[in-house]
Amino acid sequence: MACLVRSWIPLLFLQSFLVAIAFGSNEGEEFSEELLLKPLPDRKVLAHFHFENRAPPSNSHGRNHHLFPKAISQLVQKFRVKEMELSFTQGRWNHEHWGGFDPLSSMNAKPVGVELWAVFDVPQSQVDISWKNLTHALSGLFCASINFLESSTSYAAPTWGFGTNSDKLRYGSLPREAVCTENLTPWLKLLPCRDKDGISALMNRPSVYRGFYHSQRLHLSTVESGQEGLGSGIVLEQTLTVVIQPETTSVETNMQPSWSLSSLFGRKVVGSCVLAKSSNVYLQLEGRLGHESKNVDTEIEAHKLWMNSDFDLSLKPDRVIRESSSLLFIFDIDKSSDSEPFDLGLTWKLPSKWSCEQAPLHASRFLMGSGNERGAIAILLKATESQEKLSGRNLTTDGRCTIKANIFQIFPWYIKVYYHTLQIFVDQQQKTDSEVLKKINVSPSTDKVSSGMLEMMLELPCEVKSAAISIEYDKGFLHIDEYPPDANQGFDIPSALISFPSHHASLDFQEELSKSPLLSSFKEKSLVRSYTEVLLVPLTTPDFSMPYNVITITCTIFALYFGSLLNVLRRRIGEEERFLKSQGKKRGGLKQLLSRLTAKIRGRPIEAPSSESPAAESSFLSSKLIFKIILVAGAAAAWQYFSTDK
Amino acid sequence: MASEKRDKEEEEVKTDDGSPKIKPRPIVQLGIFLVAHSPVFSVVFSAAGVLALLILPLLAKNTYISENALMPGSARSMLSNRDVSDGSKLVKDIKNYWLNHEGQVQKLIGKYMSDMGAEVYYQKFHPEGNQFHPLHFFSGPDSYTLLDNVSCASYGVNVAGIIRAPRGDGKESIVLVTPYDFINGGDYEALSLGITSTLFSLLARVTWLSKDIIWLVTDSRYGDYRPVAAWLTEYHSPSFKVSDLLKCGELNTADTFRRAGTVAAALVLKVDGRSERFEDTLSIYAEASNGQMPNLDLINVVNYLAVHRQGFYVKVEKVVSLLSSSWLKIIGEIFEAVGKLARTLNPDWNFGIPAADYLEGSATLASSLYSQALGIPTGPHGAFRDYQVDAITLKISPRFPPDSKTRQHDFFLRGARLLEGTIRSVNNLLEKFHQSFFLYLLTSPSKFISVGVYMIAFALLVAPLPMVAASLYIEGCKALTKSTDNPTENLKSWKWLDAAKQVFALHLLGFIVTLLPYFICQVPGQHSPRNRSIMWGTTSSSLLLITFAIIPGCSPFSSRHHGTNWAVLKSVTISAAFIGLCLMSIINFATAEIGALLLVPTCLMAQPIKPALRSRRIKSLLGAFCSMVLLTIGFPVMFFAISKGLFGEAVVGLSLGGEFWTWLESLWAWKSATYLYIGMVHLPCWLLCLCILFHPS
């Protein structure tokens, strides 16, 4: 018995220890789900899902996660990823109507297709290897062809133009990647409640993909604990931004459409994800400051904010926060249940108009020139209305007001850019490089080995109306097996990134907030950035049935060449002549005999056989030839006749 | 070398001995045979070439949709009455505008576009014409230089609206063009705006778009072509320099010129005139500059949808005068009879077509050949071809008068459905048009002749040229060897040098004559085309005389000792013509084909007139007469007059020069390679034939 007890004690001890470890390790793991809804000026509604999963620093030995997805933590551990962002986007962000100067757009307006960047915590020599492995791992994880970024021709190592200054940063994008539900499902798998419960239950696939823009993003960063022996914590941020057009029945065109969650997504929220620490829904209304008083202390005034002459909210917000230019209604969905689902609705009563804040300069990019030989890429920066209002101007030493703009652009190697042809026009005046170009970093491409990269920092005067940058290129020739399956579509040049290093977007909340990850990320200053369009360059494409023709022609030429060569090598002209002569003599002998006979009969001298005229000979020969040709042609015609008759 | 020589000597010795000759290779034998019988073969080949051209309508194949992704007509039209009423409202508003004269039409159209949800902008452009510059002849469409002293007096304004594909990536776009005269627009023109507006209203709310749609309303006050070209220039090669044009006018065009990616295809829609037939008529125009054609699939899609879905009567341009020509009718009947005979022999041989079809087909083919040979685009779609964009012009003639309200609704619905289907097909396309033919001739909207077939006629026509050149060279060499006993001149391989000098000199002259109009245009003062043509003619002929005077061998009037042997001269001339025609066939096939029809008989028939007159034999006299007739027809001005006469406009006297000048001016203004062909191939060869004709031998 004693023995039994003695054997039990360590077991119990071990068990309690294990439990302690288990609870201790996930003590700090937090998950929160949030949804931000925002009506847009062009009668659309933006829905921004934000999920944050935090794994605090812990001992790396025996790591066991409770909430945090294991796949991601293994990824981070294996490839020593310091920071990484992966985005899948379909559709274009409309900078004019949906805003370009708020944290939401500067973080979530992504280029079409897949974009991936990562910073590694490995020695410089291993960064590329880590990147290649990471692309393959992500490719499997997200059912996308991210592994195409493995090739050194498709990624680049930006130094300062990307915004993050690190020499261990790699950046790549796949503009042609089609984004669909097969990418969303693995992304949802990383959430503790998947799309079964909580806010993510709203993600009805048809309504998400019916939208005008959707971008799913995965951002992870490691947090160094600072303690010896303790690993690093990971913050995983998953966002999905969707722009949806609510269906309206009203004919009036200047009236904003009314909507509710169920009309937008076809689903309602029934309770929060039980594993989430907080689950909130926010409604942001922009440009609604004209008719509100300064403080919203009293109950009536707060009530006025959400049920006034302009619009009605179907639910009472838990809190109302005002920002410098917008109102934020906060709803807690914990209270909702099956019997009383959370179905937020917004009903407009009066026509309302507002505009979004825009980035200081609106960037567009296009191709110039025609033909299959050369062309030029132009980036046009146009001043927006909100430029004057912006505060982020810096005065240089001589007191000029300037706007800084960083341009980061990757060129595939088949776009052979001539960097010396860089021309900059400011307000339709050509400027020399030294006037406006503050910094430039060029890494030329190598054929079939690496892509080219251009980073430049422009310093434009504040009163600039437009600026244009053009750079010429030659179109390269690809080897036949380097063409993608749909080569005749053309080739993509990935989006350029325009960022404004002296401008930072942030929402300036007037009151202290509870610890909402979404709002705190909005409160942080984020770099204002915008991506340009993807360009399509038509390159010369071969006729892909050409290899067959080439093979046929080459074989013919080979046959002719080798035939004649062998003929020359084999033939001995002297021998042949001798042979012919002997033959001729033989035949000649017979002929001579005949002619002698005839001569004797006729009684005339012998005629020389050479008197036969060569012309007659040739005509005789050619008539034989014609006969042969006719014979062959006749045979061919007969063959044709009989073969087609069936 | 030495051994070879010895071998040759031995060979010769042997042949002299009477021992059997060594058989030459069969291919060489065949060559020798062809050269030896070149007169027969040249007649046979030339006749076969003409015959092959005549039977082309019989060989035309039915068109088919080659690219599977196009899937025309497979989607149900989504056009609703609401869209049609949008279009009708625009037409009504435009009509009201003409009655009340309030505001600007451009603004009105722009407002409609932006109400539908499009991004609208206005583009100002200069209506300046194309300037001839010899050095820019083959250069691509370049950024037109903006002059500093532009006057605001005349400028055009294009309106463009862009619908962004909701889920598209904005890499590609489809352009719809409707020319409209903003100052005195007609009722029919307004209908084209109505159709496009109907369509645009639909496209603004559909979700299947993957390419952006640009609707461009061009200012057709300055022609159809120029505004489209100006817009395309701004689209593809804008000038970032300051432009004075922006300051002109009250229309606020300071807003940005917007773009929407690489243009995948373009459709130009025009409505004009009443249809003569019972149905609404749709004419398709496809020829762009220098005989370039859009991909056949684009025409196929439009034709398929128009015929099988919307019930339009589709036609392509044809030479009407050929329809009533009796000789063509007889040929058609002969072919019909031959076809019937062949079918009785074998039911599978059904190549025969009715004579009426043959007549239609050849009239269309002639028009197709002519438009391609001229090298001038047949509509605003030509401007797109310069940027490798497939484009066609659709000209719809409704069967009702423009003010008929009841018919208008149906017309808009059908027109917009046709465009919707076409745009949907192009929208489906993942790659750009590449599956179907680019080199073809049309014999009807649904029948075509591909390059592989029509090449045969040309190949047969030019085949005798090298044969005759070779035989004449051999003949000429023999004659020269006989005439000169000087061993130094017996160097066999250099006998063509004198003739080549002459040919080169005349080609150089042709080149200078080609460039002359540019300098004549630079002459200050206003001159009528007639005066300019006289200036051109006199300068050219004086230059010709100077050439004859300076280079002694050149002149046909020089003494016999200086002159080269005419056979060698003809041989080199024919070689030059052959090279010129072959080069031209690569640049513009139709020009080469028509050029070969003129040049080949002229070159083959050319022979000195003096010996023929001296001999007084009927055969040689007939030959001389034929060559003279051919030479007269072959003179470019003469041929121009004859072809004018064929088209029913008789021009005589000095006004002909003016007409000819205007015609040539249009050729060079459109950068047509035909102009270069006339100046640098046809004219020198014609002059050389003239030299041979008056050769003093």
Interface residues (C-beta under 8 A of the other chain):
Chain A: Q90 G91 R92 N94 V112 G113 P175 R210 G211 F212 T253 S364 F366 L367 M368 G369 S370 G371 N372 A378 L380 K382 Q423 F425 Q428 Q429 Q430 A468 S470 D486 A487 N488 Q489 G490 D492 E533 V534 L535 L536 V537 P538 T541 I573 E576 E577 L580 K581 Q583 G584 A608 P609 S610 P614 E617 S618 L621 S622 L625 Y641 T644 D645
Chain B: D7 K14 T15 D16 D17 G18 S19 P20 K21 I22 P26 Q29 L30 I32 F33 A36 D115 G140 P141 R164 P166 R167 G168 D169 G170 K171 E172 T207 H236 S237 P238 F240 K241 V242 S243 T256 R258 R259 G261 T262 N346 D348 D386 Y387 Q388 L430 E431 K432 H434
